[in-house]
Amino acid sequence: MENLQQRFFHQIKNILPAHISLVDEVASLLKISNDSAYRRIRNEKPISFEEIKVLSSHFKISVDQLLTTQSNTGIFTGQYITPETFDFTMYLEKTYNFLEMVAGFKDKEMYYYCKDFPLFYYFAFPELAAFKYFIWMKTSLNFPSLTNVPFSFDYYMKPFLDIGKKIYGMYARIPCTEVMNVENVITTLLQIEYYKKSFMFSSNDVVNTLLDKLDEMTTHIRRQAEEGVKFIPQQAPNSQSPKYNLYANDFVIGDNSIVAICNNNLTSILPHSHINYITINDENFTTYHFRFIKNIIKKSILISDTGEKYRKGFFHLIHTKIEQCRNNELATMG
């Protein structure tokens, strides 16, 4: 029990950003003095089951994970989205809170293995965010309120717009390595083409605007790759801009999974059922996941900072695919 208590508080300490005191947090949550908190952290006083419940609930720590001894098991947290219970604002706020937590650490980095363009970029281009929100709700999750409703930009209301910009702003503060394929753009282009053929756009102007913004987003990612740092669109990078590594992988299309590293502690974020995701802190799983992504990187080409010739060809192909979609040539895309 003593070893479990040590591991429990060690996990909590690893979750906290450096500027937050473990003792102060424990004392505040358990409504005890700092001295009493110290004694629990040092194993001088056993922690009660009720106190474990309070702390594990607040810090999203699985007690099952602490107790398990099998190397091939792991505990994850996540959510299911249904039309009856889903609150998109709350979903976005949780996403922002996660990024804020990662950005709060002194040593942090994210690895994004991409099947689509990384989700966070869409929030920097509201028209694209509006489209993604609409297809998630209407087509993927089948929300009844959107039956027979064509897409227009009205369906991304201002509260979503504001939190979306905050999400990208926070993502832009985190050093990041992204692994992409030229085909990453196809996901969005196929969605646009599907809506065109199904007459689910309010006007042709909407289609042209979406393709314009997709082109702009691609240009922004290319500029980040050229500079080797992350920054906000329409702004110039500066000395505080975090490091950005972009790898091109020609033969493996990713799965939109993420590994976040905070003070050497790993967290895996995995998508499921489209917009749903699960979070895993299990050391065996996250180590395996990170090792897999690092192996993919070894078989990829670094096109940020260096590799100018390959980088130009890579982004030229993406821009070409966007123009092919604009000219109704999607069938020729390969």
C-alpha positions as CSV (number, residue, x, y, z in Angstrom):
1,M,0.0,0.0,0.0
2,E,2.9,2.3,0.8
3,N,4.4,1.8,-2.7
4,L,1.0,2.4,-4.3
5,Q,0.6,5.7,-2.3
6,Q,4.0,6.8,-3.5
7,R,3.1,6.0,-7.1
8,F,-0.2,7.7,-6.8
9,F,1.3,11.0,-5.7
10,H,4.1,10.6,-8.2
11,Q,1.5,10.5,-11.0
12,I,-0.2,13.6,-9.7
13,K,3.1,15.4,-9.5
14,N,3.9,14.5,-13.1
15,I,0.6,15.9,-14.3
16,L,1.0,19.3,-12.6
17,P,2.8,22.1,-14.5
18,A,6.0,23.2,-12.8
19,H,4.5,26.4,-11.4
20,I,1.8,24.6,-9.5
21,S,2.7,23.3,-6.0
22,L,1.7,19.6,-5.4
23,V,1.3,20.3,-1.6
24,D,-1.0,23.3,-2.2
25,E,-3.1,21.4,-4.7
26,V,-3.6,18.4,-2.5
27,A,-4.3,20.5,0.6
28,S,-6.8,22.6,-1.3
29,L,-8.7,19.6,-2.8
30,L,-8.8,17.6,0.4
31,K,-9.5,20.6,2.5
32,I,-6.6,19.9,4.9
33,S,-3.6,21.8,6.1
34,N,-0.3,21.9,4.1
35,D,1.3,19.9,6.9
36,S,-1.3,17.2,6.6
37,A,-0.8,17.1,2.9
38,Y,2.9,16.8,3.3
39,R,2.5,13.8,5.6
40,R,0.3,12.0,3.0
41,I,2.7,12.8,0.2
42,R,5.7,11.5,2.3
43,N,3.8,8.3,3.3
44,E,3.8,9.4,7.0
45,K,0.0,9.1,7.0
46,P,-2.1,6.7,4.9
47,I,-4.4,8.2,2.4
48,S,-8.1,7.2,2.8
49,F,-10.2,5.8,0.0
50,E,-12.4,8.9,0.0
51,E,-9.3,11.1,-0.5
52,I,-8.2,8.8,-3.3
53,K,-11.6,9.3,-4.9
54,V,-11.3,13.1,-4.7
55,L,-7.8,13.3,-6.1
56,S,-8.2,10.7,-8.8
57,S,-11.4,12.3,-10.0
58,H,-9.9,15.7,-10.2
59,F,-6.6,14.7,-11.9
60,K,-8.3,12.0,-14.1
61,I,-6.0,9.3,-12.7
62,S,-7.3,5.7,-12.9
63,V,-6.9,3.7,-9.7
64,D,-7.3,0.6,-11.8
65,Q,-4.2,1.5,-13.7
66,L,-2.2,1.8,-10.5
67,L,-3.3,-1.6,-9.4
68,T,-2.9,-3.5,-12.6
69,T,0.2,-5.7,-13.1
70,Q,-0.4,-6.9,-16.7
71,S,1.8,-5.2,-19.2
72,N,-0.7,-5.7,-22.0
73,T,-3.6,-3.9,-20.3
74,G,-4.2,-0.1,-20.0
75,I,-6.9,2.3,-18.9
76,F,-8.2,5.0,-21.1
77,T,-10.6,8.0,-20.6
78,G,-12.9,9.4,-23.3
79,Q,-16.4,10.3,-24.2
80,Y,-19.3,9.2,-26.4
81,I,-21.1,11.8,-28.5
82,T,-24.8,11.5,-29.1
83,P,-27.3,14.1,-30.4
84,E,-29.1,14.0,-27.1
85,T,-26.1,14.9,-24.9
86,F,-23.5,16.6,-27.1
87,D,-22.4,20.1,-26.3
88,F,-20.0,21.4,-28.9
89,T,-18.9,24.4,-26.9
90,M,-18.0,22.1,-24.0
91,Y,-16.2,19.8,-26.4
92,L,-14.1,22.7,-27.7
93,E,-13.4,23.9,-24.1
94,K,-12.1,20.5,-23.1
95,T,-9.8,20.5,-26.2
96,Y,-8.6,24.0,-25.2
97,N,-8.0,22.9,-21.6
98,F,-5.9,20.0,-22.7
99,L,-3.7,22.2,-24.9
100,E,-3.4,24.8,-22.1
101,M,-2.3,22.0,-19.8
102,V,0.4,20.9,-22.2
103,A,1.5,24.5,-22.9
104,G,1.9,25.1,-19.2
105,F,4.8,22.7,-18.9
106,K,8.4,24.0,-19.2
107,D,9.4,21.0,-21.3
108,K,6.7,20.0,-23.8
109,E,6.3,18.7,-27.3
110,M,3.6,17.1,-29.4
111,Y,3.9,14.5,-32.1
112,Y,1.0,14.4,-34.5
113,Y,0.7,11.4,-36.9
114,C,-1.7,12.6,-39.6
115,K,-4.3,11.0,-41.8
116,D,-6.1,14.4,-42.3
117,F,-4.6,17.8,-41.8
118,P,-4.1,18.3,-38.0
119,L,-7.5,19.2,-36.6
120,F,-6.2,22.4,-34.8
121,Y,-5.3,24.1,-38.1
122,Y,-9.0,24.3,-39.1
123,F,-9.8,26.5,-36.2
124,A,-7.4,29.1,-37.6
125,F,-9.6,29.3,-40.7
126,P,-13.2,29.7,-39.5
127,E,-14.9,28.8,-42.8
128,L,-13.1,25.4,-42.7
129,A,-14.0,24.9,-39.1
130,A,-17.6,25.7,-39.9
131,F,-17.6,23.0,-42.6
132,K,-15.9,20.4,-40.4
133,Y,-18.4,21.1,-37.6
134,F,-21.3,20.7,-40.0
135,I,-20.3,17.4,-41.5
136,W,-19.5,16.0,-38.1
137,M,-22.9,16.8,-36.8
138,K,-24.9,16.1,-40.0
139,T,-23.2,13.3,-41.8
140,S,-21.0,11.5,-39.2
141,L,-23.2,11.8,-36.1
142,N,-26.6,12.2,-37.9
143,F,-28.0,15.0,-35.8
144,P,-31.7,15.1,-36.6
145,S,-31.8,19.0,-36.5
146,L,-29.7,19.1,-39.6
147,T,-31.7,16.7,-41.7
148,N,-32.3,18.3,-45.2
149,V,-30.4,21.4,-44.2
150,P,-27.7,22.6,-46.7
151,F,-24.4,23.8,-45.5
152,S,-23.7,27.5,-45.1
153,F,-21.3,29.4,-42.9
154,D,-24.1,30.4,-40.5
155,Y,-23.8,27.0,-38.8
156,Y,-20.6,27.9,-37.0
157,M,-21.8,30.5,-34.4
158,K,-19.7,33.2,-32.9
159,P,-19.1,31.4,-29.6
160,F,-17.6,28.5,-31.5
161,L,-15.5,30.9,-33.6
162,D,-14.0,32.5,-30.5
163,I,-13.0,29.3,-28.7
164,G,-11.7,27.9,-32.0
165,K,-9.3,30.7,-32.4
166,K,-8.2,30.2,-28.8
167,I,-7.6,26.5,-29.5
168,Y,-5.3,27.2,-32.4
169,G,-3.5,30.0,-30.5
170,M,-2.7,27.5,-27.8
171,Y,-1.6,24.9,-30.3
172,A,0.7,27.4,-31.9
173,R,2.5,27.8,-28.5
174,I,3.5,24.1,-28.3
175,P,6.6,22.7,-30.1
176,C,5.4,20.1,-32.5
177,T,6.5,17.4,-34.9
178,E,3.9,16.5,-37.6
179,V,4.1,13.5,-40.0
180,M,2.1,14.1,-43.2
181,N,1.4,12.6,-46.5
182,V,0.3,14.4,-49.7
183,E,-3.0,12.5,-49.5
184,N,-3.9,14.2,-46.2
185,V,-5.8,16.8,-48.2
186,I,-7.9,14.2,-49.8
187,T,-10.1,13.7,-46.8
188,T,-11.4,17.2,-46.9
189,L,-11.6,17.3,-50.7
190,L,-13.7,14.2,-50.8
191,Q,-16.0,15.7,-48.2
192,I,-16.4,18.8,-50.3
193,E,-17.0,16.7,-53.4
194,Y,-19.6,14.5,-51.6
195,Y,-21.5,17.6,-50.6
196,K,-21.3,19.1,-54.1
197,K,-22.8,15.9,-55.7
198,S,-25.5,15.7,-53.0
199,F,-26.5,19.4,-53.5
200,M,-25.8,20.1,-49.8
201,F,-24.2,23.5,-50.3
202,S,-26.3,26.6,-50.1
203,S,-24.4,28.1,-53.1
204,N,-21.4,27.6,-55.4
205,D,-19.7,30.5,-53.7
206,V,-19.5,28.4,-50.5
207,V,-17.5,25.7,-52.4
208,N,-15.1,28.3,-53.8
209,T,-14.6,29.9,-50.4
210,L,-13.8,26.5,-48.8
211,L,-11.3,25.6,-51.4
212,D,-9.7,29.1,-51.1
213,K,-9.4,28.6,-47.3
214,L,-8.0,25.1,-47.8
215,D,-5.4,26.6,-50.1
216,E,-4.6,29.3,-47.5
217,M,-4.2,26.7,-44.8
218,T,-1.8,24.7,-46.9
219,T,0.2,27.8,-47.6
220,H,0.4,28.5,-43.9
221,I,1.7,25.0,-43.1
222,R,4.2,25.4,-45.9
223,R,5.4,28.7,-44.4
224,Q,5.8,27.1,-41.0
225,A,7.9,24.4,-42.6
226,E,10.1,27.0,-44.3
227,E,10.7,28.9,-41.1
228,G,10.9,25.8,-38.9
229,V,8.7,27.3,-36.3
230,K,5.0,27.6,-35.5
231,F,3.1,30.9,-35.7
232,I,-0.4,32.4,-36.2
233,P,-1.6,33.0,-39.8
234,Q,-1.2,36.5,-41.0
235,Q,1.5,37.0,-38.3
236,A,5.3,36.8,-38.6
237,P,7.3,34.3,-36.5
238,N,9.5,35.8,-33.8
239,S,12.2,34.7,-31.4
240,Q,9.6,33.1,-29.1
241,S,8.0,31.0,-31.8
242,P,8.2,27.2,-30.8
243,K,10.0,24.7,-32.9
244,Y,8.2,23.0,-35.8
245,N,9.3,19.8,-37.5
246,L,7.4,18.5,-40.5
247,Y,8.1,15.1,-42.0
248,A,6.7,13.8,-45.3
249,N,5.9,10.1,-45.5
250,D,5.3,8.7,-48.9
251,F,4.0,5.3,-48.1
252,V,2.1,5.3,-44.8
253,I,-1.0,7.4,-44.2
254,G,-1.4,8.1,-40.5
255,D,-4.4,7.8,-38.1
256,N,-4.6,11.3,-36.6
257,S,-3.1,10.1,-33.3
258,I,-1.1,12.3,-31.0
259,V,1.6,11.8,-28.4
260,A,2.0,14.7,-26.0
261,I,5.2,14.9,-23.9
262,C,5.1,16.9,-20.7
263,N,8.3,16.8,-18.6
264,N,9.1,13.4,-20.1
265,N,5.7,12.0,-19.3
266,L,3.7,10.7,-22.3
267,T,0.0,10.9,-23.1
268,S,-1.6,9.3,-26.1
269,I,-4.7,10.8,-27.8
270,L,-6.4,8.4,-30.2
271,P,-9.5,9.2,-32.3
272,H,-12.5,6.8,-32.6
273,S,-15.9,7.1,-34.3
274,H,-14.7,10.2,-36.1
275,I,-14.9,13.1,-33.6
276,N,-14.6,11.0,-30.4
277,Y,-11.3,10.5,-28.8
278,I,-9.7,8.6,-26.0
279,T,-6.8,9.6,-23.8
280,I,-4.3,7.1,-22.4
281,N,-1.5,7.7,-19.8
282,D,-0.6,4.1,-19.3
283,E,3.2,4.0,-19.5
284,N,3.4,0.7,-21.5
285,F,1.0,1.8,-24.1
286,T,2.3,5.4,-24.5
287,T,5.9,4.1,-24.8
288,Y,4.8,1.6,-27.5
289,H,2.8,4.3,-29.3
290,F,5.6,6.8,-29.2
291,R,8.1,4.2,-30.4
292,F,5.8,3.4,-33.3
293,I,5.7,7.1,-34.4
294,K,9.4,7.5,-34.0
295,N,9.9,4.5,-36.3
296,I,7.6,6.1,-38.9
297,I,9.7,9.3,-38.6
298,K,12.9,7.4,-39.4
299,K,11.3,6.3,-42.7
300,S,10.1,9.9,-43.5
301,I,11.8,12.9,-45.0
302,L,12.3,16.1,-42.9
303,I,11.0,19.0,-45.1
304,S,11.0,21.8,-42.5
305,D,13.9,24.1,-42.2
306,T,15.8,22.0,-44.8
307,G,14.8,19.9,-47.8
308,E,13.7,22.9,-49.8
309,K,13.4,21.0,-53.1
310,Y,11.3,18.1,-51.7
311,R,9.2,20.6,-49.6
312,K,8.3,22.6,-52.7
313,G,7.3,19.5,-54.6
314,F,5.3,18.2,-51.6
315,F,3.1,21.3,-51.2
316,H,2.9,21.8,-55.0
317,L,1.1,18.5,-55.2
318,I,-1.3,19.4,-52.4
319,H,-2.2,22.8,-54.1
320,T,-2.7,20.9,-57.4
321,K,-5.2,18.5,-55.8
322,I,-7.1,21.5,-54.5
323,E,-7.3,23.0,-58.0
324,Q,-8.3,19.7,-59.5
325,C,-11.3,19.6,-57.1
326,R,-12.1,23.2,-58.0
327,N,-12.2,22.2,-61.7
328,N,-14.3,19.0,-61.1
329,E,-11.3,16.7,-61.8
330,L,-11.4,14.8,-58.6
331,A,-11.6,11.4,-60.5
332,T,-8.1,12.1,-61.9
333,M,-6.5,12.7,-58.5
334,G,-4.0,10.1,-57.6
